[in-house]
């Protein structure tokens, strides 16, 4: 939330500076465009008249921008908003009409060419009509800018809320996966306690290293892919302890740069499924895991024999794969594909992730 308020304050500061610069440019333009830089009385009067009108523009703009739009228009009080603006614009037009007379009253002795337009001013009704239409422009600009800013603020807050929600969901899914992984690993070691106690001890030591990685290294949003590969290799070696000799496990992983980052624990569920469904006590089988990286795209392929489990088999709850699908949707929307296929009694899973931002 502190980051949110910091970003919001920065946006407000940029908005204030932008207003100052824009109005500074607008008010300085009459002086810069004056032929003689206001050296004679007529030019000075024209600049004063222009600045008066710009001041009215600014007054109407900020009356609405800072007060009326938020308190009335955005609160559905359209009629009150319209009446107040109508009264203000009529008052400003009348005020400018009087100020124009004051500015030019002392200039009736100017040369005829310069005074020609002043001696034949437009009808009063036409003057009021033209000025009224003109003063609707700052009102329209105020509504347009305020509406845009409101929309941008809503979108900004929505994005921040979505980010918080995304982080919470990912954290929940990761916390859900860790005990699931630990439970499956303990099942593997439990089978060795009576038949191979020394191997079980070694496996527990290996499990401790894996859990250390889970508890400390995967707290961040992304980890080094090379570290994740090391973790996967250890896990596969741990899984091989329990399976019979009739099942062969092979894996190929590339040597990758430390700079390549990926969300942690995306491949474990696929490896667990391969061990769960690809092992039979009395049938031969081959399980393989292969990873390839090309142009920052990770391609992971898992293959195993398809040995359907009995309904009474509770060695896995299916939570891991569902967890993976949810995490991929949250982390890599539109940048991943997960496909499965059963062909010639071989179950193949292909996961492709585009790591390019």
ABEGO torsion letter per residue (X at the ends): XAAAAAAAAAAAAAAAAAAAAAAAAAAAAAAAABAAGGABAAAAAAAAAAAAAAAAAAAAAAAAAAAAAAAAAAAGBAAAAAAAAAAAAAAAAAAAAAAAAAAAAAAAABBAAAAAAAABBBBAAAAAAAAAAAAAAAAAAAAAAAAAAAAAAAAAAAAAAAAAAAAAAAAAAAAAAAAAAAAAAAAAAAAAAAABAAAAAAAAAAAAAAAAAAAAAAABABBBAAAAAAAAAAAAAAAAAABBAABBBBBBBBBBBAABBBBBGAAAAAAAAAAAAABBAABBBBBBBBBBBBGGBBBBBBBBBBBBBBAABAABAGAAAAAAAAAAAAABBGABBBBBBBBGGBBBBBBBBBABX
